[in-house]
Amino acid sequence: MEVVVKDWGVSLGYRRGALVVRKRGGGEQAVPLHQVDRVWILTGGVSISSRLVRALARHFVDVVFFDGRGEPAARLFPPEANGTVAHRRAQYEAYLTGRGFELAKLAVYGKVVNQAAALRRLGAWRRESYRLLADAASKVAGLAPRVLACGDPQCVLGLEGSAASIYWGAVSEAFGVPSRDPQGGDPFNLALNYGYGILRYAVWRQVVIHGLDPYAGYLHADRSGRPSLVLDLMEEFRPHVDLMVLRMRPGPDWLDGGVLKREARAALVERWLSLRLEPVIARQVAQAVAHLEGRSSYQPHRL
């Protein structure tokens, strides 16, 4: 069971083997810990007892905090859930062997292929824009083999940017949504940002569980505090978030004071959970480990 906390003033405690959710103004709900898979805290004004934190850690239950923009602000998890040091050693060695760059290149290849697949799926949703979306899908798909032929990160990033321009241009025209702008304050871009934040957390969680360094990537530039490996590995899953948000149709009623309402944030988390992508992400990160160790070649996820 996923426990999603979206309301201000909620208190989380522990009693007799259960997580107890107490709401402001009265009322409580007790959930046996063996039924709790994870706790999502999507707003401020929520308290959690240290006794509950210890109990959740014993049961290997994550507690994740998000800010209003969808940025994963913090994650509580037991110290044992960190994989093996051999994986991290292979990750660093992959800088020298070239296997790291190959992994990042394959992840971007997967993203571009999935963008083309997403456009074809959107064409089935919006029949009046089928030709526009199909033409864009063909152009994006044509860039994918060129990604595999790249010999340096600049080439990969350039082709990724070209694919994104075609992809978002077609989506914007077909669905009447704003063009993609990570800094945009409209409901569509804010919802996308929040969805990508959920995806980033899901990939980050698996990266840590598998013993990898979230900050040591191969494509995105190293920068203090930037989880470069997480950004590398999440690329091929972004089209899932795009389709999710387009299907939800965020509008002005999603906003309050220029940020997403708590109800909108909770709806995005619940829709993400319904996609059941996290086991797929876990398998892909395990594949990435095998690739970095030279045991097999990475196979990108297909939409």
Backbone torsions as a table, in degrees:
resi	resn	phi	psi	omega
1	MET	NA	132.7	176.9
2	GLU	-95.3	121.8	179.0
3	VAL	-96.7	112.8	-177.3
4	VAL	-109.1	118.0	-178.5
5	VAL	-107.6	114.3	-177.2
6	LYS	-118.1	-10.8	-173.5
7	ASP	-99.7	142.1	177.4
8	TRP	-70.0	144.7	174.7
9	GLY	89.0	5.6	179.5
10	VAL	-78.7	142.7	177.3
11	SER	-119.6	130.9	179.4
12	LEU	-110.5	124.7	-179.3
13	GLY	-136.3	-175.4	-176.4
14	TYR	-129.6	135.4	177.2
15	ARG	-155.2	121.2	173.6
16	ARG	49.5	51.3	175.4
17	GLY	77.6	15.4	-177.3
18	ALA	-132.2	148.5	169.2
19	LEU	-82.0	126.6	-177.7
20	VAL	-110.6	122.0	178.8
21	VAL	-102.8	113.7	178.8
22	ARG	-108.9	125.7	-178.3
23	LYS	-95.5	150.5	178.2
24	ARG	-61.5	132.8	-179.7
25	GLY	90.4	3.6	177.3
26	GLY	109.1	162.9	-179.2
27	GLY	94.2	137.2	178.1
28	GLU	-148.1	159.2	178.3
29	GLN	-135.7	133.1	178.5
30	ALA	-110.2	130.6	179.8
31	VAL	-123.3	119.2	177.7
32	PRO	-54.7	135.9	-175.0
33	LEU	-60.3	-31.1	-179.1
34	HIS	-68.6	-10.8	176.6
35	GLN	-97.3	-6.5	-175.3
36	VAL	-92.6	122.2	176.9
37	ASP	-92.5	-34.4	-176.0
38	ARG	-168.1	156.3	176.2
39	VAL	-120.9	123.1	178.8
40	TRP	-107.0	123.8	177.3
41	ILE	-114.7	112.8	-168.8
42	LEU	-107.2	4.3	-176.5
43	THR	-147.9	168.6	173.4
44	GLY	-83.6	-179.1	178.1
45	GLY	71.9	24.1	178.7
46	VAL	-114.4	131.8	177.6
47	SER	-110.7	148.4	179.4
48	ILE	-138.0	132.3	-174.9
49	SER	-79.5	150.3	178.1
50	SER	-65.2	-31.6	178.0
51	ARG	-63.4	-40.8	177.9
52	LEU	-66.9	-41.0	179.2
53	VAL	-58.1	-45.0	178.8
54	ARG	-62.9	-42.0	-179.5
55	ALA	-65.4	-41.5	178.7
56	LEU	-64.7	-39.3	178.5
57	ALA	-62.9	-39.7	178.5
58	ARG	-62.6	-30.9	-179.4
59	HIS	-95.1	8.0	179.7
60	PHE	55.6	44.4	178.4
61	VAL	-103.5	125.1	177.7
62	ASP	-73.2	144.9	166.1
63	VAL	-122.1	120.6	-176.5
64	VAL	-122.9	135.7	-179.4
65	PHE	-110.7	132.0	176.5
66	PHE	-117.6	144.9	171.7
67	ASP	-87.8	-179.5	-174.3
68	GLY	-67.1	-15.6	-179.9
69	ARG	-95.0	-3.8	-177.9
70	GLY	94.0	7.1	176.7
71	GLU	-77.4	126.1	174.2
72	PRO	-66.0	109.5	-174.0
73	ALA	-82.2	-33.2	-179.0
74	ALA	-163.9	156.8	176.7
75	ARG	-140.9	129.5	175.8
76	LEU	-103.6	125.4	178.9
77	PHE	-153.4	156.6	-176.7
78	PRO	-68.8	147.9	-177.0
79	PRO	-65.4	-19.2	-178.5
80	GLU	-73.5	-19.7	-173.3
81	ALA	-83.8	63.4	-174.6
82	ASN	-133.7	19.8	175.4
83	GLY	62.3	-151.7	-177.1
84	THR	-118.3	146.2	-178.0
85	VAL	-66.5	-22.8	179.4
86	ALA	-61.1	-33.6	179.6
87	HIS	-66.3	-41.7	-179.7
88	ARG	-68.5	-36.4	178.0
89	ARG	-62.8	-41.8	177.8
90	ALA	-65.8	-34.6	178.6
91	GLN	-60.9	-44.7	-179.4
92	TYR	-70.0	-39.0	179.6
93	GLU	-64.7	-27.0	-178.2
94	ALA	-65.9	-18.0	172.8
95	TYR	-61.4	-37.9	-174.2
96	LEU	-85.8	-32.4	-176.2
97	THR	-84.4	-15.7	-176.9
98	GLY	89.2	-7.2	-179.1
99	ARG	-68.5	-27.6	178.1
100	GLY	-66.3	-46.8	178.4
101	PHE	-63.2	-39.5	177.8
102	GLU	-61.2	-39.5	178.5
103	LEU	-62.1	-48.6	-179.5
104	ALA	-62.8	-38.7	179.7
105	LYS	-64.5	-42.0	178.7
106	LEU	-66.1	-35.1	178.1
107	ALA	-65.4	-41.4	178.0
108	VAL	-69.2	-38.9	174.3
109	TYR	-55.8	-45.1	178.3
110	GLY	-61.5	-39.4	178.2
111	LYS	-61.8	-47.1	-177.2
112	VAL	-64.6	-43.9	176.9
113	VAL	-60.3	-40.8	-179.6
114	ASN	-71.4	-31.3	174.3
115	GLN	-63.4	-42.3	177.4
116	ALA	-62.4	-42.5	178.4
117	ALA	-64.5	-38.1	178.6
118	ALA	-64.2	-41.3	178.5
119	LEU	-62.5	-40.5	177.8
120	ARG	-64.9	-38.9	178.0
121	ARG	-66.5	-40.0	178.0
122	LEU	-64.3	-32.1	176.3
123	GLY	-62.2	-33.2	176.1
124	ALA	-71.5	-30.2	178.1
125	TRP	-74.7	-38.7	-172.9
126	ARG	-119.6	80.9	-172.0
127	ARG	-61.5	-32.3	-179.2
128	GLU	-67.7	-17.3	178.1
129	SER	-111.3	18.8	-174.4
130	TYR	-57.7	-47.4	-176.0
131	ARG	-63.9	-43.6	177.1
132	LEU	-56.8	-48.5	-175.8
133	LEU	-71.6	-37.2	178.7
134	ALA	-65.9	-41.6	178.0
135	ASP	-63.0	-42.7	178.1
136	ALA	-64.1	-39.2	178.9
137	ALA	-60.9	-41.1	179.4
138	SER	-64.6	-41.2	179.2
139	LYS	-65.0	-43.8	179.6
140	VAL	-64.8	-45.2	-179.9
141	ALA	-60.4	-32.8	179.0
142	GLY	-66.3	-21.8	179.1
143	LEU	-81.7	-21.6	-173.8
144	ALA	-59.5	-48.4	179.7
145	PRO	-62.2	-29.1	179.2
146	ARG	-68.4	-30.4	175.9
147	VAL	-60.9	-44.4	-178.7
148	LEU	-64.6	-24.3	-178.7
149	ALA	-85.1	-7.5	-176.7
150	CYS	-65.8	146.0	178.9
151	GLY	-111.5	0.1	179.8
152	ASP	-153.0	160.1	-177.3
153	PRO	-60.3	-34.8	-178.6
154	GLN	-61.7	-38.9	177.5
155	CYS	-62.9	-45.9	-179.4
156	VAL	-62.0	-47.1	-178.5
157	LEU	-64.8	-35.9	178.6
158	GLY	-64.5	-44.9	178.4
159	LEU	-69.0	-35.3	176.0
160	GLU	-61.7	-42.0	178.3
161	GLY	-65.5	-39.1	178.0
162	SER	-63.8	-43.0	178.5
163	ALA	-63.3	-41.5	-179.1
164	ALA	-63.8	-38.7	179.8
165	SER	-62.6	-45.5	178.6
166	ILE	-65.3	-45.8	-176.2
167	TYR	-60.5	-54.3	-176.1
168	TRP	-72.4	-29.4	175.4
169	GLY	-61.8	-44.2	179.6
170	ALA	-68.6	-42.2	179.8
171	VAL	-61.8	-44.9	-178.8
172	SER	-61.8	-44.4	-178.5
173	GLU	-69.1	-40.2	-175.6
174	ALA	-73.3	-35.0	-172.9
175	PHE	-109.6	-2.1	177.9
176	GLY	66.7	28.4	178.8
177	VAL	-100.3	159.1	177.5
178	PRO	-61.5	154.1	174.8
179	SER	-64.9	157.3	-176.0
180	ARG	-66.2	124.4	179.2
181	ASP	-147.3	104.4	-179.2
182	PRO	-56.6	-23.4	179.4
183	GLN	-94.8	0.9	-176.4
184	GLY	-66.9	146.3	-179.4
185	GLY	-103.0	10.3	179.3
186	ASP	-82.1	159.6	-176.5
187	PRO	-58.4	-37.8	-177.3
188	PHE	-64.6	-50.5	-179.0
189	ASN	-68.1	-36.0	177.1
190	LEU	-65.2	-39.6	178.1
191	ALA	-67.1	-39.8	175.6
192	LEU	-60.8	-45.7	179.2
193	ASN	-57.7	-43.2	-179.0
194	TYR	-65.9	-41.7	177.7
195	GLY	-62.7	-41.9	177.0
196	TYR	-64.9	-32.8	176.8
197	GLY	-64.0	-41.0	176.8
198	ILE	-63.1	-44.5	178.2
199	LEU	-61.3	-43.6	-179.6
200	ARG	-59.7	-43.3	177.0
201	TYR	-60.5	-45.1	-176.9
202	ALA	-61.5	-41.1	178.3
203	VAL	-70.5	-43.2	179.5
204	TRP	-56.6	-44.8	-179.5
205	ARG	-56.8	-45.9	-178.6
206	GLN	-71.5	-34.5	176.6
207	VAL	-59.5	-44.5	179.6
208	VAL	-68.8	-44.6	179.9
209	ILE	-57.8	-36.4	-178.3
210	HIS	-87.4	7.9	171.9
211	GLY	80.3	18.7	179.8
212	LEU	-95.2	162.2	177.9
213	ASP	-90.9	113.3	-177.1
214	PRO	-60.9	-23.6	-171.9
215	TYR	-93.3	-7.5	-175.4
216	ALA	-106.7	86.3	179.4
217	GLY	-101.0	-171.1	-173.5
218	TYR	-126.6	-14.8	-177.1
219	LEU	-117.5	-53.4	177.8
220	HIS	-72.5	136.7	-174.1
221	ALA	-60.9	141.4	175.7
222	ASP	-68.3	131.4	176.8
223	ARG	-152.0	141.4	-177.6
224	SER	-54.3	126.5	178.6
225	GLY	83.8	-2.3	-178.3
226	ARG	-96.5	120.4	-177.9
227	PRO	-80.2	76.0	-169.9
228	SER	-61.5	-40.1	-179.9
229	LEU	-66.7	-39.5	177.8
230	VAL	-60.2	-44.6	179.4
231	LEU	-63.7	-37.6	176.9
232	ASP	-61.4	-48.3	-170.8
233	LEU	-79.7	-19.3	-178.7
234	MET	-83.3	-11.7	-172.0
235	GLU	-55.3	-46.8	-173.4
236	GLU	-69.3	-12.7	179.6
237	PHE	-95.9	-8.9	-177.6
238	ARG	-57.3	-41.7	179.4
239	PRO	-58.4	-27.6	174.3
240	HIS	-60.5	-44.0	179.5
241	VAL	-66.2	-40.5	178.9
242	ASP	-57.6	-48.6	-179.9
243	LEU	-64.1	-40.0	179.4
244	MET	-59.1	-47.8	-177.3
245	VAL	-69.4	-41.1	178.6
246	LEU	-61.0	-39.0	179.5
247	ARG	-67.6	-30.7	-178.3
248	MET	-79.5	-19.6	175.4
249	ARG	54.1	63.3	178.5
250	PRO	-62.8	137.5	-179.8
251	GLY	-131.9	-174.8	-178.2
252	PRO	-56.6	-27.8	-179.4
253	ASP	-72.1	-3.9	176.1
254	TRP	-82.7	-12.8	-170.8
255	LEU	-105.9	150.6	173.0
256	ASP	-146.3	110.0	-179.4
257	GLY	66.2	30.7	177.1
258	GLY	85.4	1.8	176.6
259	VAL	-127.2	164.4	178.9
260	LEU	-66.2	137.8	174.2
261	LYS	-63.7	156.2	178.8
262	ARG	-59.1	-37.2	179.9
263	GLU	-65.2	-37.3	178.4
264	ALA	-67.1	-41.6	178.4
265	ARG	-61.3	-45.7	-179.9
266	ALA	-63.5	-38.0	178.6
267	ALA	-63.2	-39.0	177.7
268	LEU	-65.1	-43.2	178.0
269	VAL	-62.0	-45.5	-177.9
270	GLU	-65.1	-39.2	177.3
271	ARG	-66.4	-40.1	176.4
272	TRP	-58.2	-46.2	-179.0
273	LEU	-62.2	-33.6	-179.6
274	SER	-67.9	-21.8	179.1
275	LEU	-72.8	-21.8	178.7
276	ARG	54.6	46.1	-178.5
277	LEU	-89.9	-16.5	-172.3
278	GLU	-65.3	-36.0	172.6
279	PRO	-63.1	-33.1	177.1
280	VAL	-66.8	-42.7	178.0
281	ILE	-61.4	-40.9	178.6
282	ALA	-60.5	-42.6	178.9
283	ARG	-65.5	-38.4	-179.6
284	GLN	-67.3	-39.7	178.2
285	VAL	-67.4	-38.1	175.4
286	ALA	-62.2	-39.0	174.9
287	GLN	-62.1	-40.4	179.0
288	ALA	-61.4	-40.7	177.4
289	VAL	-60.8	-46.9	180.0
290	ALA	-61.5	-36.9	177.8
291	HIS	-65.3	-46.4	-178.1
292	LEU	-64.6	-31.4	178.8
293	GLU	-84.2	-3.7	177.9
294	GLY	80.3	15.7	-178.2
295	ARG	-86.5	-23.4	179.3
296	SER	-163.9	170.3	177.3
297	SER	-98.5	141.6	-177.5
298	TYR	-68.4	133.1	175.1
299	GLN	-111.0	112.1	-176.7
300	PRO	-60.8	151.1	175.7
301	HIS	-70.7	140.2	177.9
302	ARG	-109.8	136.4	179.2
303	LEU	-61.9	NA	NA
